[in-house]
Amino acid sequence: MKKNIKSILFFVVLGLMISCSDDFVDVDSEDPNSEDFFNTEEEYQDALIAAYDLLQSTYLNVMLGEIASDNTLAGGESATDSPGIQEIDDMIHTPVNQQLRDIWSWMYAGVNRTNYIMEFQDKTDFSGKEGVIAQTRFLRAYYYFELVKWFGDVPLAIDKRIQFGEQFDIDRTPKAEVYALIEEDLLFASDNLPVTQAEAGRITQGAARALLGKVYLFQDKFTEAAVILDQVIAGPYDLVVDYNSIFEQEGENNIESVFEVQYTDEEGAGFDCLQCSEGNVAVGFNGIRNYSGTVFDSGFSFNVPTEEVFNAFEAGDIRRDVAILDIDAWAATTGATFSTGFEHTGYYNRKYIARQGDLNTGDANLTNPNNYRAIRFADVLLMAAEAHNRKSTPDDIQAQIYLNRVRTRAQLADITATGAALTDAIYNERRVELVGEGHHFFDLVRTGRAAQEIEGFTTGKHEVFPIPLIEIQLAGNRWNQNPGY
């Protein structure tokens, strides 16, 4: 289920390995010259699948987004298990960190694949081409947004690939300019994508609007965020009634899924190329160490929730035991056995730990088929609630309506607070609703709460992560490092 197209990725020469997501078509292997490509609709579609492929690499962004926050600890086998992950957990990461370099490299690989299509966007016309370009521009926005979230000012390429050797002429671009391109791409995608797609995982109008709303929130553009998120809430999405089903296989691509990264267990990978896996690598990393029992499979016991976040759920909140597995209580009830790893808390990220019943292709811990719910409707409701509450002319009644839709599903009482108290209630709701999904660190940073919540967080430094040192060196040492690193 892969197809190769020659391309130069950012600062490293890599072949484009185009993989198909759950419902994408099989393609045969070819190796055309990149300049001779894009002669048919099929070739544009093949290149688009390549651009989708790097979404699967965002498992690392999600996992580290939790570990960097106060939701989880690094865990693993020992204090030296994956040192880069341990450093991020302790807020002692440096520019020499393998996981941060992976995020940089993989997100720029995604950018380059989208820009490959945009570079040749005018070469061949066909019916439906606007939809292909719209999906491409959403993906470019998604990858650039990840880069800005993690690194701040980043090199910006528009409608052309960054070829090997060009790094000596490219500077870091102020993030405001990167955001401007992201907004432009998402507005185009919103105007040119359908409400629904025939293939699961393909980007829709609602996904583009929801991501644009999030981008506005990250820039404190609350009025703009409220307007665009209201459009998403108008339909066709809704909250799933049975919360227990959301993160199970039968809950994939449901009515609550605004944008979902597709994974499959049909093609395995190994530790020498984690980004090559078609499965959700984070699921194996999050798994229960040496587990023997029902329902779940073993894993590496990383990204373990803290007792503090377990206790953050209100009494009677039905979400807690879906989000977080109390392994001691589970073992006492079912007779399951397990081992304790480093920083064992007794809790696991139940949303994204391995379930029994998949194919176990290749290295089973690296090939789990659990899709990542990148944007859920509950997230949209809470973003909209925040936008209405924090805009220049607040609409706290509308904010309460959106917030309480989420709370009603959780079987909790309505919130009647207004003003700053309502803001805090929305923040708390985002934490418990989205725990384990990789959003909390960035929520804390963008709302100015990170220093008071995350041990070791230094204001003026840890809002972003260091540019990988090797990337600065490969650019001829022309870039300034982020402050504090």
Backbone torsions as a table, in degrees:
resi	resn	phi	psi	omega
1	MET	NA	34.8	179.4
2	LYS	-129.7	155.6	176.8
3	LYS	-142.0	136.8	-176.7
4	ASN	-102.3	134.8	173.6
5	ILE	-131.8	131.1	-179.9
6	LYS	-66.7	133.6	175.8
7	SER	-160.3	155.4	175.0
8	ILE	-102.6	121.7	178.2
9	LEU	-88.8	179.2	-172.2
10	PHE	-71.7	109.7	175.6
11	PHE	68.9	-1.5	175.8
12	VAL	-140.4	142.1	178.6
13	VAL	-87.9	115.5	179.6
14	LEU	-134.6	144.6	172.2
15	GLY	-74.4	146.1	176.8
16	LEU	-79.5	111.2	177.2
17	MET	-99.2	105.0	-175.5
18	ILE	-88.3	116.9	179.2
19	SER	-111.5	152.7	179.3
20	CYS	-95.0	137.9	173.1
21	SER	-78.5	-174.4	-169.6
22	ASP	-47.5	-45.8	-171.3
23	ASP	-113.5	14.1	-179.4
24	PHE	-85.1	157.0	-173.1
25	VAL	-74.9	154.7	172.8
26	ASP	-73.8	145.2	176.5
27	VAL	-133.6	151.4	179.3
28	ASP	-85.1	160.5	-178.4
29	SER	-81.3	134.0	173.8
30	GLU	-142.7	172.5	178.9
31	ASP	-148.1	66.9	-175.6
32	PRO	-78.8	160.9	170.1
33	ASN	-68.3	134.0	-174.1
34	SER	-62.1	-30.4	-179.3
35	GLU	-73.3	-22.0	-178.7
36	ASP	-96.4	7.3	-177.9
37	PHE	-88.0	178.7	177.4
38	PHE	64.9	46.3	177.2
39	ASN	-101.2	-12.2	-178.5
40	THR	-140.7	164.3	174.7
41	GLU	-59.3	-39.6	-179.1
42	GLU	-58.3	-39.8	-179.0
43	GLU	-69.3	-35.9	173.3
44	TYR	-63.4	-42.0	179.7
45	GLN	-65.1	-38.9	178.5
46	ASP	-63.3	-43.2	178.3
47	ALA	-66.0	-34.2	177.2
48	LEU	-65.4	-40.2	176.3
49	ILE	-60.7	-37.7	176.3
50	ALA	-61.4	-38.3	179.1
51	ALA	-68.4	-37.6	174.8
52	TYR	-62.8	-33.0	-169.8
53	ASP	-55.3	-38.2	-176.2
54	LEU	-70.7	-12.7	173.0
55	LEU	-57.8	-34.4	-178.3
56	GLN	-64.7	-24.4	178.2
57	SER	-75.0	-12.4	-179.0
58	THR	-73.2	1.0	172.5
59	TYR	-52.9	-35.9	-177.7
60	LEU	-70.2	-41.3	176.7
61	ASN	-57.4	-42.4	-177.8
62	VAL	-66.4	-49.0	-177.0
63	MET	-63.1	-46.2	-178.8
64	LEU	-72.7	-26.3	174.9
65	GLY	-63.1	-30.9	174.2
66	GLU	-77.7	-46.8	-175.1
67	ILE	-63.8	-34.9	178.9
68	ALA	-69.0	-22.4	-178.7
69	SER	-87.0	-173.9	176.3
70	ASP	-91.5	11.1	179.4
71	ASN	-78.1	-38.4	-172.9
72	THR	-139.3	165.2	171.6
73	LEU	-107.7	161.4	-177.9
74	ALA	-61.3	-47.9	-178.4
75	GLY	70.0	-140.7	-175.8
76	GLY	91.3	-164.5	-176.9
77	GLU	-81.5	-37.8	-175.7
78	SER	-156.4	177.6	-179.7
79	ALA	-67.7	-14.5	179.0
80	THR	-107.7	8.7	178.7
81	ASP	-78.5	114.6	-176.2
82	SER	53.0	74.9	-174.0
83	PRO	-54.2	-35.2	-179.4
84	GLY	-61.7	-37.2	178.0
85	ILE	-68.6	-42.8	179.3
86	GLN	-61.8	-39.1	-179.0
87	GLU	-64.6	-41.3	179.5
88	ILE	-65.3	-39.8	177.5
89	ASP	-59.1	-40.6	-175.9
90	ASP	-90.7	2.7	-178.1
91	MET	57.6	39.7	176.6
92	ILE	-123.1	21.8	-178.7
93	HIS	-67.3	152.1	-177.1
94	THR	-127.6	175.9	176.5
95	PRO	-66.0	-9.1	176.1
96	VAL	-106.5	86.7	-175.1
97	ASN	-146.0	116.5	-172.5
98	GLN	-62.9	-40.1	-177.3
99	GLN	-67.6	-38.4	177.1
100	LEU	-68.0	-36.2	175.8
101	ARG	-66.0	-36.8	177.8
102	ASP	-61.8	-46.1	179.4
103	ILE	-59.3	-47.0	178.4
104	TRP	-57.2	-51.7	-174.4
105	SER	-66.4	-43.8	-175.9
106	TRP	-71.3	-37.7	178.3
107	MET	-69.6	-36.4	175.4
108	TYR	-71.5	-29.2	172.0
109	ALA	-60.9	-41.9	176.7
110	GLY	-63.6	-43.9	177.3
111	VAL	-58.6	-44.8	-176.6
112	ASN	-66.9	-33.7	178.6
113	ARG	-69.4	-37.3	176.1
114	THR	-69.9	-40.6	179.3
115	ASN	-68.3	-25.0	174.1
116	TYR	-61.3	-44.4	177.5
117	ILE	-66.2	-44.8	-177.6
118	MET	-65.1	-31.6	178.1
119	GLU	-61.4	-32.0	-178.3
120	PHE	-114.9	25.3	-174.8
121	GLN	-62.5	-24.7	-176.7
122	ASP	-100.7	6.1	-172.5
123	LYS	-71.5	-44.5	-174.8
124	THR	-135.8	133.7	178.1
125	ASP	-99.0	148.7	174.9
126	PHE	-162.8	160.3	179.7
127	SER	-65.3	131.4	179.8
128	GLY	88.2	8.3	-177.2
129	LYS	-63.6	-33.1	179.5
130	GLU	-58.0	-35.2	178.6
131	GLY	-67.7	-37.9	177.0
132	VAL	-64.0	-46.2	-179.5
133	ILE	-66.6	-36.6	178.8
134	ALA	-64.0	-43.5	176.1
135	GLN	-62.5	-41.0	179.1
136	THR	-60.3	-44.8	-176.9
137	ARG	-71.0	-33.4	172.2
138	PHE	-59.9	-48.2	-177.6
139	LEU	-62.6	-41.3	177.3
140	ARG	-60.7	-43.8	178.0
141	ALA	-60.8	-41.6	-178.6
142	TYR	-61.7	-47.2	-178.8
143	TYR	-67.3	-42.4	178.1
144	TYR	-65.3	-37.0	177.9
145	PHE	-62.3	-42.5	175.8
146	GLU	-60.1	-43.1	-179.4
147	LEU	-63.9	-42.4	179.4
148	VAL	-66.3	-42.3	178.1
149	LYS	-57.4	-43.7	-174.7
150	TRP	-83.3	-37.6	-167.8
151	PHE	-123.8	-6.4	-179.8
152	GLY	78.2	-125.3	177.6
153	ASP	-66.3	128.6	-178.4
154	VAL	-137.7	156.3	175.0
155	PRO	-58.0	137.1	-175.5
156	LEU	-119.1	121.7	173.1
157	ALA	-118.4	136.5	-177.5
158	ILE	-125.0	120.4	173.5
159	ASP	60.4	27.0	172.2
160	LYS	-157.9	147.5	176.5
161	ARG	-72.2	150.1	170.4
162	ILE	-88.5	108.0	-176.9
163	GLN	-84.4	152.0	178.4
164	PHE	-58.6	129.1	-176.8
165	GLY	105.5	-24.5	-178.7
166	GLU	-78.2	-8.1	-179.1
167	GLN	-62.7	-20.8	-179.7
168	PHE	-75.3	-10.9	-177.9
169	ASP	-115.5	2.1	-175.0
170	ILE	-108.1	130.2	178.3
171	ASP	-104.6	162.7	169.8
172	ARG	-67.7	137.2	-178.0
173	THR	-102.8	135.8	176.8
174	PRO	-52.4	138.0	-173.1
175	LYS	-61.5	-24.8	177.2
176	ALA	-61.2	-37.1	178.1
177	GLU	-72.4	-35.3	176.6
178	VAL	-65.9	-43.4	176.6
179	TYR	-59.7	-37.1	179.9
180	ALA	-61.6	-42.2	177.3
181	LEU	-66.5	-42.1	178.9
182	ILE	-57.6	-46.6	179.2
183	GLU	-62.2	-44.4	179.8
184	GLU	-60.1	-44.2	179.7
185	ASP	-62.9	-43.1	-176.2
186	LEU	-73.2	-32.0	174.3
187	LEU	-65.8	-41.7	175.9
188	PHE	-61.9	-45.7	-179.9
189	ALA	-61.9	-40.8	179.9
190	SER	-61.6	-35.0	-177.1
191	ASP	-82.7	-14.0	-171.3
192	ASN	-127.2	9.4	178.0
193	LEU	-109.6	149.9	178.6
194	PRO	-77.5	164.2	177.5
195	VAL	-67.1	-37.2	177.5
196	THR	-131.7	158.4	177.5
197	GLN	-122.5	149.6	179.9
198	ALA	-71.2	-32.1	-177.7
199	GLU	-101.3	128.5	177.9
200	ALA	-60.2	136.0	178.5
201	GLY	97.5	-18.6	176.7
202	ARG	-69.9	146.8	-174.7
203	ILE	-74.9	140.0	-179.1
204	THR	-116.8	172.4	175.8
205	GLN	-58.2	-42.6	-179.7
206	GLY	-62.2	-38.3	177.6
207	ALA	-63.0	-43.3	179.6
208	ALA	-63.4	-43.2	179.7
209	ARG	-67.2	-39.8	-179.5
210	ALA	-65.4	-43.8	178.1
211	LEU	-65.0	-39.1	176.9
212	LEU	-61.4	-41.1	176.5
213	GLY	-60.2	-40.1	178.1
214	LYS	-66.4	-41.6	177.9
215	VAL	-60.4	-41.2	176.4
216	TYR	-62.5	-42.3	178.9
217	LEU	-59.6	-41.0	-178.6
218	PHE	-66.0	-16.9	177.5
219	GLN	-107.3	11.3	-178.4
220	ASP	59.5	30.3	175.2
221	LYS	-93.6	72.9	-168.7
222	PHE	-71.2	-37.6	179.0
223	THR	-63.5	-46.2	178.0
224	GLU	-62.1	-40.2	179.6
225	ALA	-63.3	-42.7	-178.6
226	ALA	-61.5	-42.5	-177.9
227	VAL	-62.9	-49.1	-174.1
228	ILE	-73.9	-34.6	180.0
229	LEU	-72.3	-32.6	173.2
230	ASP	-58.0	-35.9	179.4
231	GLN	-66.5	-36.9	177.5
232	VAL	-67.2	-41.7	-177.0
233	ILE	-66.1	-25.1	-179.7
234	ALA	-64.3	-16.0	176.0
235	GLY	138.6	161.3	11.5
236	PRO	-98.8	20.1	-172.0
237	TYR	-88.1	162.5	175.9
238	ASP	-159.9	167.3	175.2
239	LEU	-77.6	137.4	174.0
240	VAL	-67.8	133.5	-178.2
241	VAL	-68.6	-45.3	-177.5
242	ASP	-90.5	95.1	-177.2
243	TYR	-61.0	-29.3	-178.8
244	ASN	-61.1	-23.0	-172.8
245	SER	-91.1	-13.0	-167.4
246	ILE	-57.8	-44.3	-172.3
247	PHE	-100.0	11.0	173.4
248	GLU	-91.6	168.0	-177.6
249	GLN	-59.1	-37.8	-179.8
250	GLU	-70.5	-12.0	179.4
251	GLY	-94.5	4.7	-179.2
252	GLU	-72.2	142.8	175.5
253	ASN	53.9	44.4	-179.0
254	ASN	-92.3	-172.0	-174.2
255	ILE	-67.0	-18.1	178.3
256	GLU	-88.0	-12.8	-175.7
257	SER	-82.5	108.7	176.4
258	VAL	-85.6	-40.4	174.5
259	PHE	-149.7	128.1	-172.6
260	GLU	-134.9	128.8	176.7
261	VAL	-82.6	125.2	-174.1
262	GLN	-87.9	133.1	174.2
263	TYR	-126.3	159.3	179.0
264	THR	-144.2	154.9	177.9
265	ASP	-102.5	17.6	-174.3
266	GLU	-88.3	-12.4	-178.0
267	GLU	-141.4	117.2	-172.0
268	GLY	-87.7	-179.2	179.7
269	ALA	-155.1	178.4	178.0
270	GLY	-135.7	176.6	-176.6
271	PHE	-67.3	-17.6	178.8
272	ASP	-74.5	-13.6	178.9
273	CYS	-153.7	74.5	-176.8
274	LEU	-63.1	-35.1	-179.3
275	GLN	-71.3	-9.2	177.6
276	CYS	-81.8	-12.9	-176.8
277	SER	-68.7	138.1	171.9
278	GLU	-85.7	-7.2	179.3
279	GLY	-97.1	169.5	180.0
280	ASN	-84.7	100.2	-175.2
281	VAL	-62.6	-35.7	-177.8
282	ALA	-59.6	-31.2	-178.1
283	VAL	-61.8	-42.8	176.7
284	GLY	-68.0	-39.9	178.1
285	PHE	-63.3	-37.2	-178.5
286	ASN	-75.8	-12.9	-166.7
287	GLY	-68.8	168.3	-176.5
288	ILE	-75.9	129.2	-175.9
289	ARG	-70.7	126.2	176.2
290	ASN	51.3	45.8	-177.0
291	TYR	-78.5	139.3	172.2
292	SER	-137.7	117.1	-178.2
293	GLY	167.2	-158.9	-177.4
294	THR	-95.7	164.6	170.2
295	VAL	72.1	-52.7	-171.4
296	PHE	-104.8	164.3	172.2
297	ASP	-114.4	167.1	-179.9
298	SER	-72.9	165.0	175.3
299	GLY	-160.4	-157.8	-170.1
300	PHE	-106.4	4.5	174.0
301	SER	57.7	37.5	169.8
302	PHE	-88.1	166.9	168.7
303	ASN	59.6	50.7	-174.7
304	VAL	-89.5	126.7	179.7
305	PRO	-61.4	150.0	178.8
306	THR	-87.2	160.9	174.7
307	GLU	-62.8	-33.0	-178.7
308	GLU	-62.2	-43.1	179.7
309	VAL	-74.2	-31.7	174.9
310	PHE	-59.8	-40.5	-178.4
311	ASN	-82.1	-5.8	179.6
312	ALA	-72.6	-18.1	178.1
313	PHE	-74.5	138.7	177.2
314	GLU	-70.8	156.3	176.3
315	ALA	-58.5	131.7	178.9
316	GLY	87.6	-0.9	180.0
317	ASP	-72.1	115.2	-176.0
318	ILE	-72.0	-10.0	-177.6
319	ARG	-77.6	-25.0	-171.2
320	ARG	-58.3	-49.6	-174.7
321	ASP	-79.2	-11.3	170.6
322	VAL	-82.4	-35.9	-176.8
323	ALA	-81.9	-38.2	-171.6
324	ILE	-129.3	127.6	178.0
325	LEU	-93.9	119.4	171.4
326	ASP	-83.2	99.1	-169.9
327	ILE	-67.8	-32.2	179.0
328	ASP	-68.1	-43.0	178.2
329	ALA	-65.7	-39.5	179.1
330	TRP	-63.6	-45.0	-179.3
331	ALA	-64.7	-38.7	179.5
332	ALA	-65.7	-32.7	-178.3
333	THR	-81.4	-38.2	-170.7
334	THR	-106.9	-15.1	-175.9
335	GLY	83.4	9.1	178.3
336	ALA	-65.1	154.1	176.2
337	THR	-123.1	158.1	-177.9
338	PHE	-163.2	168.1	173.7
339	SER	-109.7	155.7	176.4
340	THR	-96.3	135.9	177.7
341	GLY	-103.1	-165.6	178.8
342	PHE	-66.1	138.7	178.6
343	GLU	57.9	35.1	-179.4
344	HIS	-59.4	124.9	179.8
345	THR	-106.1	-15.5	-173.4
346	GLY	92.6	1.6	-176.6
347	TYR	-126.7	149.5	177.0
348	TYR	-133.2	153.9	178.6
349	ASN	-75.8	89.3	-172.7
350	ARG	-63.8	-27.0	179.8
351	LYS	-60.5	-38.0	-174.2
352	TYR	-131.7	58.4	165.5
353	ILE	-119.6	156.1	-170.8
354	ALA	-65.7	135.5	172.0
355	ARG	-100.7	154.0	174.5
356	GLN	-74.3	154.4	173.2
357	GLY	110.4	-5.8	177.7
358	ASP	-86.9	179.1	-170.7
359	LEU	-76.0	-17.5	-178.0
360	ASN	54.8	41.6	-179.9
361	THR	-71.0	138.3	178.4
362	GLY	61.7	-134.2	173.6
363	ASP	-80.5	109.3	-172.3
364	ALA	-57.7	-32.7	-178.5
365	ASN	-71.0	-14.1	-177.6
366	LEU	-108.3	1.6	-170.7
367	THR	-131.6	46.7	178.3
368	ASN	-85.1	139.6	-172.6
369	PRO	-88.3	9.7	-175.0
370	ASN	-68.0	114.8	176.5
371	ASN	-65.0	150.0	174.8
372	TYR	-97.5	122.3	178.9
373	ARG	-81.7	86.2	-171.4
374	ALA	-66.7	-41.7	175.3
375	ILE	-133.8	113.1	175.9
376	ARG	-100.1	157.3	179.7
377	PHE	-61.8	-33.6	176.8
378	ALA	-61.1	-39.6	176.1
379	ASP	-61.4	-44.1	179.0
380	VAL	-60.4	-46.2	179.4
381	LEU	-59.5	-41.8	-178.1
382	LEU	-74.4	-34.7	173.3
383	MET	-63.7	-42.5	179.2
384	ALA	-65.2	-39.7	177.2
385	ALA	-59.7	-45.7	178.5
386	GLU	-63.2	-43.0	-178.6
387	ALA	-61.3	-44.7	179.9
388	HIS	-67.3	-35.9	-179.6
389	ASN	-71.9	-33.2	-172.2
390	ARG	-103.7	-2.8	-179.7
391	LYS	-70.1	166.7	-171.8
392	SER	-58.9	-36.3	172.4
393	THR	-114.9	90.9	-171.5
394	PRO	-61.6	148.3	173.1
395	ASP	-124.6	79.6	-174.6
396	ASP	-69.0	-26.3	177.3
397	ILE	-64.5	-45.9	177.5
398	GLN	-65.2	-38.8	177.8
399	ALA	-60.7	-42.4	178.5
400	GLN	-62.9	-40.6	-179.4
401	ILE	-59.5	-47.3	-179.3
402	TYR	-66.1	-46.0	179.5
403	LEU	-59.5	-44.3	-174.4
404	ASN	-74.9	-20.3	170.6
405	ARG	-61.4	-41.3	179.0
406	VAL	-69.0	-42.4	-177.9
407	ARG	-69.3	-35.4	178.6
408	THR	-62.4	-41.5	177.1
409	ARG	-61.9	-33.1	179.1
410	ALA	-81.8	1.7	-179.8
411	GLN	63.9	42.8	178.2
412	LEU	-117.6	159.4	-179.1
413	ALA	-71.3	154.7	178.3
414	ASP	-65.3	150.7	172.4
415	ILE	-94.9	131.8	179.3
416	THR	-114.9	1.7	-178.7
417	ALA	-66.1	159.9	176.0
418	THR	-131.0	174.0	174.5
419	GLY	60.1	-139.5	-176.5
420	ALA	-63.9	-33.1	178.3
421	ALA	-65.7	-36.3	176.1
422	LEU	-68.6	-39.7	176.7
423	THR	-56.1	-47.7	179.9
424	ASP	-62.7	-38.5	179.1
425	ALA	-64.0	-38.9	177.6
426	ILE	-66.1	-43.2	177.3
427	TYR	-58.5	-45.8	-179.4
428	ASN	-63.3	-38.9	-179.6
429	GLU	-67.1	-39.6	177.1
430	ARG	-60.2	-40.3	-178.0
431	ARG	-62.1	-50.2	-174.7
432	VAL	-76.9	-33.2	178.4
433	GLU	-68.0	-37.6	-171.1
434	LEU	-109.0	10.8	-179.9
435	VAL	-56.4	138.3	179.5
436	GLY	85.9	-1.1	-174.1
437	GLU	-108.6	5.1	170.2
438	GLY	88.2	11.6	-174.7
439	HIS	-100.5	-21.3	-163.5
440	HIS	-65.7	-43.6	-179.6
441	PHE	-55.7	-46.3	-175.9
442	PHE	-72.6	-29.9	172.2
443	ASP	-63.7	-43.6	179.4
444	LEU	-64.0	-41.2	-179.5
445	VAL	-66.2	-49.5	-173.4
446	ARG	-69.4	-21.1	179.4
447	THR	-101.7	7.0	174.8
448	GLY	72.4	21.8	-176.9
449	ARG	-106.8	0.2	-170.4
450	ALA	-64.1	-41.8	-175.7
451	ALA	-63.6	-33.4	-178.7
452	GLN	-83.5	-13.3	-175.8
453	GLU	-109.8	-27.7	-173.3
454	ILE	-109.1	119.0	179.1
455	GLU	-63.6	130.2	178.6
456	GLY	89.0	-4.6	-178.5
457	PHE	-73.5	128.3	179.3
458	THR	-108.2	120.1	177.9
459	THR	-63.4	137.5	-178.1
460	GLY	88.4	-3.5	179.0
461	LYS	-128.5	-57.7	-167.2
462	HIS	-83.0	3.1	174.1
463	GLU	-61.9	-28.7	174.8
464	VAL	-130.5	170.0	-178.7
465	PHE	-105.2	161.0	-176.9
466	PRO	-70.4	144.3	170.5
467	ILE	-65.0	128.6	179.7
468	PRO	-52.3	130.5	-175.3
469	LEU	-56.4	-39.6	-177.6
470	ILE	-63.1	-31.3	179.2
471	GLU	-70.6	-38.7	175.9
472	ILE	-64.4	-42.4	179.4
473	GLN	-64.6	-42.0	179.9
474	LEU	-68.3	-20.9	175.8
475	ALA	-89.0	12.8	177.9
476	GLY	78.7	24.1	179.9
477	ASN	56.0	35.1	-178.5
478	ARG	-92.1	-16.3	-175.7
479	TRP	-95.6	141.1	171.4
480	ASN	-79.0	143.4	176.9
481	GLN	-77.3	156.6	174.6
482	ASN	-60.8	147.1	-176.0
483	PRO	-55.9	139.1	175.2
484	GLY	91.3	-12.1	-177.9
485	TYR	-106.4	NA	NA
